[in-house]
Amino acid sequence: MGFLPITREEMKEQNMEQMDFIIVSGDAYVDHPSFGVAIISRLLEDMGFKIGIIPQPDWKTTNDFKRFGKPRYAFLVTAGNLDSMVSNYYASKKRRKYDSYSPGGRPGFRPDRATIVYCNKLREVYKDVPIIIGGIEASLRRFAHYDYWDDDVRRSILFDSRADLLIFGMAEKQMKEISERLKNGEDIKTIRDVRGTCYITSSLDDIKGDYILIPSFEEVKSEKRKFAEAFIMQYEEQDPIKGRIIVQPHGDRFMVQNPPALPLSQKEMDYIYSLPYERDYHPYYKDQGGVPAIEEVKFSIVSHRGCFGGCAFCALHFHQGRIIQNRSHASIINEAKKLRWFPDFKGYIHDVGGPTANFRNPSCKKQLKEGLCRGKHCLYPEPCKNLYIDHGDYVKLLRALREIEGIKKVFVRSGIRFDYLMADKKDEFFYELCQHHISGQLKVAPEHVSENVLRLMNKPGKEVYEAFRKKYFRINKELGKKQYLVPYFISGHPGSTLRDAIELAEYIRDMGYMPEQVQDFIPTPGSLSTCMYYTELDPRTMKKIHVPKGREKAMQRALLQYKKPENYDLVYEALVKAGRKDLIGYGRECLIRPKKLKKT
């Protein structure tokens, strides 16, 4: 099929006189189903529409935005696979020096708040052309939201972008319906009833159906308690079965969120992943060093979407949802066979999974008919009695993939939810995982060890991870394998005190090795933990919580890598402040040595 056009010359080569839809993206163009732009562009192409892509346009002028002229139906705008502020900045708010979604990994190809910038540039050139925004940035900023980089509450991105519609979540169903209605001559300003979309109206009378009214932008900006109230109301309505329309006033206008889109069926999932992706970056980037983001996913396979894990710091449920949508074995096996055609494929499938690899099926049958349980989680504080716990289907899939001629190894790298694994009474998958699907080490995410912090994270207690760790090493020993476990931890999470951070540092000390990477908590829009960070309240209980900020946040991060010389002063300060001078000395349990006296 070839790549879709990204230049005027390619447009002419493909005999296109006018594009139906033009996609503007903050990422370089990679035609792989791990990239949202690739999925939506191939879907629209398969529907018979002419599609052009403007990747990473120069936003300092309007020239790039005029590349294909005026589209017949609409511009589709996304910041890319990540929120542009997350792409551009570290948790310290310093600019990143590397961008895996840009040519050669070089930074500076996308502006801050890319969705807003691109839309406003388009409005300079094309006053009345419909603009539809989507992707993770638009999805998670659809309501009035706390912005960590501004350290302030911003209004819905719909207002600042001046877009006509916002698609939240995975956009296939929405885009299919909207594109057909635009093709049939419907004005975009009358498309107000599509699930999984948001729009702005000046009158509540325009809203069709029952709705709930949440605290306004002005209220959540001025009162932190109102922000927490608004957030928990949004949080509890993100269910495609029983979620209601949500309305948030902004001045004299209203931001309206329709209920989430219904989950894709297995047949629909199979169709989406059968489209003719090139599975590579556009040749335009070859001389620029390629696009690094393709390396990890090029020979990986998405087996499902959604996650019922419910981690407080993750906004996935706000975007993909909690209902698992999976592909058939035949679809996945067919994709694996296609990988063998690529000259650089060496026989290794890097991953078969989704947001959480061992979630292959919906958490229970009840949710498919009645929706998600309000105020409850499938795995926290312990696995629900109705939770469907079974790895059998995943085991069968992995075995079938291993049997394909030309496939040497199938890895599982997208993350194992160890509490779900431990709840399985059968050890079949655990043994298969250790025997066949690990490349020397398994990465898991206990995130913390303090009961206080884990409770706020919606994560299981330390004892569950300890039981998993012991079982992992026991099974590997039985199999005659020497494989390691690499735990991921988060520093500076809301609720974490210096004492909690020191408890985690002591646990790391007892592990016998220092983690190479530490995830310093970043308050990204849409997550429960971000609401906690901003309001210093747990919105579920409205109880006050401690939130590390500024220098204390830096101290907590330093404690997790206490051996690094550059962290010494922060670790010393933290131990003194917490009254833990016993950890400063020469003993085996000490984290650091005393300060050297300066010679006089």
Buried (B, 14 or more C-beta within 10 A) or exposed (E): EEBBBBBEEBBEEEEBEEBBBBBBBBBBBBBBBBBBBBBBBBBBBBBEBBBBBBBBBEBEEBEBBBBBBEBBBBBBBBBBBBBBBBBBBEBEEEEEEEBBBBBBBEEEBBBBBBBBBBBBBBBEEBEEBBBBBBBBBBBBBBBBBBBBBEEEBBBBBBBBBBBBBBBBBBBBBBBBBBBEBBBEEEEBEEBBEBBBBBBBBEEEEEBEEEBBEBBBBBBBBEBBBBBBBBBBBBBBBBBBBEBBBBBBBBEEBBBBBBBBBBBBEBEBBBBBBBBEBBBBBBEBBEEBEBBBBBEEBBBBBBBBBBBBBBBBBBBBBBBBBBBBBBBBBEBBBBBBBEBEEEEEBEBEBBBBBBBBBBBBBBBBEBBEEEBBBEEEBBBBEEBBEEBBBBBEEBBEBBEBBBEBEEBEBBBBBBBBBBBBBBBBEEEEBBBBBBBBBBEEEBBBBBBBBBEBBBBBBBBBBBEBBEBBBEBBBEBBEEEEEEBEBBBBBBBBBBBBBBBBBBBBBBBBBEEEEEBEEBBBBBBBBBBBBBBBBBBBBBBBEEEEBBBBBEEBBBBBBBBBBBEEEEBBEBBBBBBEEBEBEEBBEEEEEBBBEEEEEEEE
